[in-house]
Amino acid sequence: MTPQSSFMVLAPLAPSRVPEMRALLATMNSAPGVVDPLNSLVPFGRFDDLHFARFVVLDDPTTGDIARLYGVDRPAPPVYLAFLGDFDGGYGAFIDRLVQIAGAGLRKIFSLCDGFTAQTDLRSWMVEHEVRPGANYCNWAGRTVVQTREEAQLRRALRDFLDRTPDFAEMPAAAAHRSLREFVKKEGLKLTPAAATPIGWTIRHIFDWLLLLLLIAGGIVTLPLTILPGLLIAWRLRVLEKSDPEFTPRPDPKWEASLAAIEDQGVTNQFTVIGALKPGLLRGFLTALVLFIIDLTARTIYTKGRLARVHTIHFARWVYLDHKTRMMFASNYDGSLEAYMDDFINKVGFGLNVVFSNGVGYPRTDWLLLKGAKDEQRFKHILRRHQLPTEVWYNAHAGLTAHDLARNAKIREGLEKTSLSETEARDWVTLL
């Protein structure tokens, strides 16, 4: 199995250069919200291991909220250029390939960032500006770009064969399975075997599970000792919940229109939001704890197609900014933004609350889990208001949802079996 990894290069950008940066990044698109995969700057389509990538200017329009609502006088945060992506394999090898394939284009882009000069070593600079996520999520651990492309091609070939074989529907399912196996063998369709799982990843995975089990066991054993501190934390949290100001005005219609213009260009979309975290030690502690739990469970429990009850996210990450005073969230998901938000509100509203209620202006919660996101319109307003336009977004699985990728993998799995019972074959054929 080839594990997935991620990168995020974050570099300060002078506000005066933001228009120039946006104009340069726009040349990578064939239309608003539609990247040219073979653009001259970063030809994403030449990578056979890159799932998603994006360039986004982190110019937060809500930076004044914390002063307005809490009276906290912080220096204006920097504007950043963020370049991030999700890929198969190891970090070092991917960065080497990125520099080799897109070095000239990346130098042109980063030359607009503070501190990057003609003499700068590109690879070293990118590594120095790497920002690791506080929590990261991958829909299906080990499913590579090569696998998804080959399995999509396999299904198309099988569908074409079925369309040319009118009497196929009359065949017993087990016989149809044998026929399709013979067709694939005759056509010589390529199905790359899964790579061996790196020993380092296996050790890390075992360690993660042991850590999770130890935390659960330790929590049970020490429960009597944590009751009093827990009650004090709950009391303090409740005081904050009653006093923390909400701020959920409806976003500017022009802002919403600019965001909508680059969405729904396909079955999968991008999402980037940024905002300040509420001040105080307790909010900082809760944010860190929740992100730790998300990251750990995403590496152990939620590795096969779902994050809690949500199945539509391909990759997602939560990233601290500016000494943990702000946070960015970026995801790649199926469907429209409206459906995406509804999916979360209806299925894991409490999960939204435990993370995002630590952000300035969030709809008021009760005991961290209740209300909050359930106030649907206020929640949607605050997300849209904190959302940023993604200047460039690449999707290696264009036209394929997470459901499609899972179905295609099952088709391949069934095809690789030498024989199936009639019942198994019937279930398998329905996938086609």
LUMBA-354753 format. One record per residue: x, y, z of N, C-alpha, C in turn; residue in one letter. Coordinates in pm, whole numbers, plus 50000, padded with zeros to 5 digits. Each point is the difference from the previous one (the first is absolute). Example, Ala and Ser with C-alpha at 12.3 -4.5 7.8 and 13.67 -1.06 7.14 Angstrom:
LUMBA-354753
513194943150780499115011950000500905012050000A
499655010549928500825011950006499235010950073S
end
This chain:
LUMBA-354753
500834988150000499175011950000500885012550000M
499655009749916500715012749996499225010350081T
500525004450115499285009850081499965013749932P
499005008050039499905013649948500715009850096Q
500415011149944500595010750079499515013349946S
500495010850059499555013349959501145009950011S
499855011349932500955010950014499235013050004F
500625010250060499435013549998501125010150015M
500285006949892500985010750001499265013050029V
500455007050103499345012350043501035011250003L
499765010649922500975010949990499305013450009A
500575009650077499415013550008500015006849864P
498975007849979499825006949872499615014450029L
500795009649949499685014050023498635003249941A
499135006950075498665003249948500025006949865P
501035007949975500085007149872500214990649883S
500464987650029500284990549892498874989849982R
498965001250082498894990549989499345000549862V
499675011749946499395000149866500894993549894P
501305002550007500924993949904500044984950016E
499984995350126500004985650025498714993749948M
498875006250026498744994449952499974999449847R
500535010349936500025000249854500894989049945A
501154997850064500914989349955499354986350019L
499414997850115499374986950026498834997649905L
499315010649960498864998549908500444994549865A
501275002049963500484994849872500094984850000T
499904993850118500064985450009498644993749974M
498965008349991498644994949980499565001549855N
499224990549953499405001149867498675007450006S
499425000950118498755007450026499935002050150A
499185009450050499895001850145499664986950071P
500844996250094499774987850076500414987349928G
500585001149881500394988249922501485001149963V
500844991950063501435000749973500334992949869V
501015005049932500574992949886501044990550058D
499774986849996500934990650067501405000149939P
500135005449880501325000849937500445014549983L
499565008750091500395014049992501525001350008N
500505011449954501455001749986500725002550133S
499275003550106500665002850127500174987450086L
498914993550032500064987550077499104989949929V
500564991849911499184990449924499614987950085P
498975001850081499584989650094499754986649931F
499505000549876499664987749931501194991049971G
501215005050015501194991849975500374991550121R
499315002150111500274992150121499034988250006F
500534988150021499144988250012499784996250145D
500325009150093499844997250142499375011550076D
499475010049929499435011850064498484999449990L
499334998850114498534999150002499355013749982H
500355009550088499445013449997501115010150027F
499845012149946500925010950031499265013149984A
500495010350068499395013249987501005010950034R
499795011549939500625012650040498875008950051F
500235006150116498995009050055500705011350074V
499545012149976500515011650071499225001450131V
500714999050111499365000950131499955014650044L
499015006849949499775014150032498655000750072D
500054998950131498804998250082499205013150012D
498785000349948499205012350010499365001950137P
500204990650094499345001050130500985002950113T
501195005149969501025001750104499585009950108T
499085009049969499595009850100498994994750100G
499514987849982498934994950087500454998650144D
501244995450021500434997250139500125012950080I
500415010849935500075012950070498595005450025A
499134998449902498625004950012499234992650109R
500214986950009499194991950090500634997850136L
501344999650007500684996850126500905011350049Y
500185010349920500915010650040501454995950001G
500334989349931501384995149993500725007249887V
501045007250035500735008049902501234992249953D
499854992749890501114992549943500505007249875R
501294998749971500505005649874499294993549882P
499835007649894499374994449880500814988149953A
499364988449979500754988149958500505001649857P
501054992749965500505000849863499004994249900P
500155004349878499344993249888500984989249954V
499484988149972500854988949960499594994749863Y
500954993849933499704991049889500154985950053L
498984991949984500064986050041499954991149877A
500924990649992500044989949894499954986650069F
498934992549980499834987550073499464989049912L
500254987850042499534988649922500074987150079G
499404989749943499964986550058500544990249897D
500914991350041500704991649904500314986350059F
500454991049915500364986550042501514999350027D
500374992650103501424997750024500625009750098G
501355000649996500765007850097500135014749962G
500185008250101500065014549982501225004249918Y
501194995450039501235004349935500014996949852G
499614987849963500014996049859499015008449920A
498855003250060499025007949926500495014249978F
500595006250101500515013649985501105000349894I
500844989949997501034999249896499365000149861D
498964992049984499324999049871499315013249965R
499425006550100499335012849980500985010549949L
501175000550059501025009549957500514996649860V
500154987149973500504995849869499025003349888Q
498714997550022499005001749895499535014549988I
499845006750114499385013349998500895010750060A
501294997750005500905009450066499935014249946G
500045001549867499995013449940498715007450032A
498864993149990498725006450029499865003650147G
500464991150088499925002950143500885011950037L
501175000849939500875011650026499305013049958R
499304999749888499305011949953498905003950098K
499294990250053498925002850096500585005050132I
500974992850054500535003450131500845012849997F
500425004349882500785012449991499185012150045S
498684998650004499155010750048499854999950152L
500494989350065499904998850145501195006650068C
499835003950125501075006550075501184990450018D
501215004849975501204992450031500454990249894G
499284998949889500414990849894500715008049890F
501244996349970500785007249900500474990449891T
500665005649901500524991849889501054990150049A
500655003150114501054991150051499474989550098Q
498725000850034499434990850099499984985749948T
500434990650085499894985749966498544995850020D
499334996549890498564997650002499614989050097L
500684988649991499614988750085500175003350148R
501135005750036500245003450140498985010150050S
499685009749915499045010350039498624994150023W
499584990949914498694993650017499964991950129M
501064992650027500044991950122499985009050124V
500745011149995500035009450113498635006450023E
499225001649895498685006250011498874989750010H
500364987750024499014989450018499275002050134E
498664998749998499185000950121499204987150011V
500214992750107499314987450018498625002450062R
499014992049964498645002050052499874995950146P
499065006650067499664995650135499234986949996G
499264997849891499294987449978499834998249850A
500034987549958499934996949858499084988049980N
499264999849889499084989049972500124995849855Y
500064986849979500024994049867498854990049991C
499215000949893498814991649987500314985150005N
501034995749927500294985649993501514998150000W
500544995850112501444998450013500514989649901A
501025003749922500644990549910499465000049858G
498905007149973499465000449864500765010649921R
500794995749902500885009149928499325006049877T
500635010349945499495006149877500054989949886V
501094992449991500114989849895498874990050012V
499724995650122498924990350021498665005749955Q
499705012450039498705005749965499845001549849T
501085003749932499925001649855499844986649929R
500754990050044499884986949937498644993850026E
499485001750119498704994150032498875007249926E
500135013049980499005007349919500054995349855A
501224998049948500154995049863499434985949988Q
500224991850102499484986349999498485000149993L
499355008050082498545000449997499485004749865R
500655010349942499565004749869500134988949896R
501104992450004500194989149904498954989250019A
499684996850124498994989950027498625004749953L
499715012850024498715005449955499904999849848R
501085003449932500014999749853499774985749949D
500644990550067499824985949961498554995750019F
499415004050112498614996350026499065006349898L
500285012349961499155006649900500084993049864D
501124993549973500164992949873499534985550007R
499534995850120499594986150020498564999750047T
499035000649909498585001250037499494988550085P
500534987849979499484988550073500644998150136D
500835009550039500704998750128499024999350116F
498935007849992499035000450110499334986650025A
499994991349898499364986950013500914989650062E
501295003050013500964990350051499894998850152M
500264988250056500134998950146501135009150048P
499865005550117500975009850048501414994250009A
500134987550047501334993950012500644998449862A
499204996549901500524998549864500405013749944A
499225010350032500345013649957501335004450060A
500224996350125501265003450067501174993449928H
499854987149964501074993049928500245006249863R
498935003949934500115006149869500755013350006S
499705007850100500655012950015501474998450038L
500314989850077501414997450033500784996349874R
499384992049915500654996249875500195012149909E
499025009049999500105012149919501175008650046F
500115002050131501085008350054501364993949969V
500094986850013501274993249969500365001449853K
499034998549914500225001149856500415014249961K
499365010050060500295014049967501305004850062E
500504992550098501255003950065499895012950080G
498835002250063499825012250079500935000050121L
500695011150019501025001050104499385002750136K
500384992050097499605002050138501244998750086L
500565011050040501264999950074499794994050140T
500814990050036499874994250135500315010450106P
499404998450115500255009250111501454998950044A
500615011450032501385000050046500084994750143A
501174995250035500224995450137499895011750097A
499384997750114499855010650100501345002950065T
500435012650001501285003550065499994995950147P
501114994650046500084995250139499785011450098I
500485012149963499825011450090498545003450021G
499194999049891498585002850012499324989450086W
500394987549984499404989250080500285002150148T
501245003750030500355002450141499195011650055I
499905010749920499235011750044498534996450021R
499454991949910498594996050010499774991850126H
500894990950030499884992050123500095009050122I
500965009449996500165009350112498745008450020F
499395004749889498785008050010498894992250067D
499834987449962498964991950061500284997650149W
501264997350033500354998150142499725012750079L
500355011549940499765012650067498515002250023L
499194997249897498555001750013499454991050110L
500434987350002499524990650101500455004150140L
501255004950010500505004450130499235012150051L
499675009149910499235011850040498624996050048L
499374990649930498674995450042500084993150136I
500974990850011500154992750126500375009550114A
500915009349972500415009550103498865008950043G
499165003949904498855008250033499034992850090G
499814987049976499094992150084500574998550141I
501314996850007500634997650131500025012750085V
500315011349936500155012550076498725008250009T
498894994249956498745007450000499655006250135L
500144992550111499665006150130500855012450031P
501274999749954500905011150031499745012249913L
499344997849887499775011249907498635006350013T
499174994750088498645005250013500025014650044I
500755003150106500025013850052500615009749899L
501214997049944500535009149897499065001449880P
499374988849964499075000349887498825009150027G
499484999550123498885008650036500405014749998L
501235002850045500485013850000500165005249856L
500534991449913500155003849859498635002249937I
499054991050030498665001349945499335012950049A
500205003250128499425012450054500595012149931W
501335000149984500655011449936499575001249854R
499894988649932499565000049861498585005749989L
499144996150094498625004849994499935015150021R
500865005150088500065014550020500405007049871V
501014994349932500465005949874498924999249892L
499314988649995498974998449898498895010450015E
499685003650123498945009750024500445014349970K
501315002350005500495013649983500685002649866S
500464989449934500675001949870499025006149900D
500395010949936499085006349904499904992349870P
498794999349947499794994849865500205011449900E
500464996349882500085010149894499834992849867F
498764999749953499694992249879499195008149901T
500495011849962499245007649899499994992849866P
498985002649923499964993949867501155005549916R
500734991349931501125004749918499545009449889P
500905008349957499745009049887499594991649879D
498885002949937499584992249883501054999449890P
500775010849983501064999949899501094989950036K
500294999150132500994990250048499494985849974W
498744997650032499434986849977500024996549851E
499705009849917499984997549856501394996749947A
501035006850054501374997349956500444986050039S
499534995350116500334986450043499244989849916L
498735002749976499174990749923500494998349857A
500655010449947500454999749860501064989449976A
500724995950105501074990149980499624986450060I
498734998350033499534987450056499104992749901E
499764987250030499074991749923500394999049853D
501304999849973500484997649864500054985049970Q
499804991950101499994985449986499314994050120G
500124987050018499324993350110500725001950133V
501255004649994500805002150120500385014850009T
500105005250121500295014150023501115001950102N
500515012350005501005004050099499365009450102Q
500625000750117499495008650106501175004550085F
500125013150021501065005650085499405010750088T
500174998850132499545010450092501135003650096V
499935012250053501035004850091499335008850104I
500555000250121499425008650102500824999950127G
499725009650086500715001250128499384990650103A
500864994850089499534991950111499685008950119L
499024995950078499625007650118501165000650098K
500175011350069501115001250095499754991750125P
501094997150071499874993050128500614986149997G
500504995750117500674986950011499054988449975L
498765001150050499074988849986499664997649854L
499735010749926499704998249857501204994249926R
501205004550035501194994549938500184985350031G
499744996350126500114986050042498984991349928F
498755004549993498954992149935500304998149851L
500485010549934500334998949858501104989849978T
501065000850080501114990649986499554985750028A
499174998250101499524986650036499144994149888L
499105007949948499104995149895500794996549874V
500955008449962500804997149880500854987550020L
500524998250120500774987850029499134987649982F
498775000650051499084988549989499634997649854I
499705010749924499664998549859501154993549924I
501205005250022501164994949928500284985450033D
499904996550127500274986250042498944990549946L
498735003550012498954991049952499984999249847T
500445010849933500074999649853501094990449953A
501004997550084501074990649965499704985850045R
498954998250079499714986850054498604995149964T
498995007450042498624995649983499445003949863I
500205012749961499365005249879500954999649881Y
500344987949958500944998349888499354993749877T
498744996650007499344992649892498705006549955K
500095012549956498895005949929499055008950077G
500305003150127499065008550072500725007450112R
499525011950028500415007650117498755001150086L
499984992250109498774998050078498934994649904A
498905007349979498934995149911500045006849864R
501015007949973500095007349873500914992349904V
499484997449880500724991949901500485008049880H
499765013049998500215007749878501325007749997T
500814999150105501265007450004501134991249947I
500795005249908501174992949949501215002350091H
500345012650020501105003850090499595012750073F
500515001650122499745012250077501165002350096A
500195012650037501035003150099499635012650078R
500475000350125499875011650088501425004850029W
500285012849977501365005150012500025012450089V
500834999750105500225011850083500805010549922Y
499695012750025500755011149943500355010150110L
501115007149979500365011450085499984996550148D
500854990550035500174996150141498684995550063H
499234992749921498754993950046498935010250038K
500075011849940498945009950022498934999349892T
500344993649887499044998449890500074985649950R
498994996549920499984986549943499445000449859M
500554991449916499494997949866499484985749989M
498874998449933499464986749971499854998949849F
500494989149942499904997749856499514985849976A
499064998649906499504986749970499674998749852S
499894987549956499574996349866498824990550019N
498835003649948498784992850033499124998549876Y
499064990950008499064997549891498715007850020D
499435004749889498735006950005500175015050013G
498895006950017500015014550015500365003850143S
500375012650021500315004550135498774999050090L
498845003249945498774999250079499774985750049E
500164990249910499824986050039501084995750099A
501215005049980501134996850089499705004850142Y
499555012450012499695005450133498824992550062M
498984997149920498844992750051500414986150050D
500914993549926500484986850037500615000350141D
500835009950024500655001350130499005003750108F
499145009749971499045004650101499114988450045I
499524992149905499044989450030500654987850062N
501264997249964500634987650045500965001950116K
500795010649996501025001850104500065014650045V
498835005850027499975013850046500835002150126G
500004990150089500805001250123501485000549968F
500424992849893501405000349960500425013649949G
499105006649927500285013749956500165009150121L
499144998150099500045008750117501294998650078N
500464987650022501184998450086501255006149937V
500025001149867501155006249932499765014949979V
498955003149923499845013749951499415009550103F
499414994950108499475009350101501125007350073S
501244995549984501135007050058500455011749912N
499295002049889500295011149912499165012250033G
500555011749980499335012750033498695001549922V
498925003350071498725003149938499084988249977G
500454987850030499224987949971498655000350074Y
498934994549938498704999550068500124993250137P
499315005150097500154995650139499654985350018R
500874992950074499784985850031499554998450145T
499464988150030499694995950137500844987750032D
500855001150102500834988750042500844994649884W
500455008749915500904997449888499354992049887L
499114990750033499454990849900498695004849939L
499195007250074498635003049958499915013949936L
498905002149929499715012549928501125003049900K
500555012149997501075003149908499634998049855G
500534989749938499764997149859498544997049970A
499234996250102498594997249979499225012749967K
500585011450032499435012749956500475001949855D
499294993449910500484997749864500415012849927E
499155010049999500295012049922501195007750057Q
500065001350132501145006850060501304992549970R
499954986950010501194991849971500455001949855F
499054999549907500355001449860500525014049970K
499455010050066500485013649981501455001550044H
500324994250116501365001950051501024992449916I
499614988349951500934992649914500245007349869L
498935004849938500135007049873500805012950019R
499815006650112500715012550024501494997750021R
500364988750057501424996850026500644992249885H
499214996549901500544992449888500855008949909Q
501044994249944500885007249908499914993849860L
500155008249896500034994349865501304992549978P
499914988049947501184992249966500405003549858T
501155006649986500405005149869500234988849898E
500664989450044500314988749911499704987250075V
499254991049937499674987350066500084988749900W
500764989650037500204988349914499404987750066Y
499304992049920499374987750045500364988949901N
500774990350046500424989049913498864990349969A
498905001150074498874990649985498795007049940H
500205009249910498895007749945498904990849949A
498765002950040498854992149957499724987850086G
500844997650100499834988150085499795004350145L
498914995850059499745002750140500704989550086T
500015002350130500554990150092499234986849989A
498695001049976499204987949980500454992649874H
500275007449893500474993749876501334992850021D
500905006450072501324993950024499864987250080L
499125000050100499784987950081499364989049915A
499035003649915499354990149913501004994049904R
500835008349939500984995049903500994990450066N
500385003150125500914991150071499354986450026A
498715000050030499294987450022499894992049870K
499815007049888499954993149870501334992949974I
501095007050022501304993849980500204988250094R
499635002050127500184989350099499244987449959E
498775001849952499224988349957500564993749875G
500515008349909500544994849875501264991850024L
500785003550100501254993050027499784986550067E
498784997350045499704986950057499744990149887K
500594988150010499894990249891498584994849984T
499254999850107498614995449989499175006350111S
498705001449970499045005250096498784991050000L
499354999150114498734992950004498985008049920S
498884993949967498985006949923499515012650075E
499834998850132499565011650078501055011050001T
501264996150023501095009850000500145006649863E
499894991949895500135005349865498865009449967A
498814997050048498855008549972500205013750067R
500484999850124500285012750069501095007849927D
501004992849951501125006549931499545006149869W
499204993049924499535005049871499205012950015V
499275001250111499205012250019500895012450014T
501274998250032500925011350012500355005949865L
499854992049896500395004649866499025010049944L
end
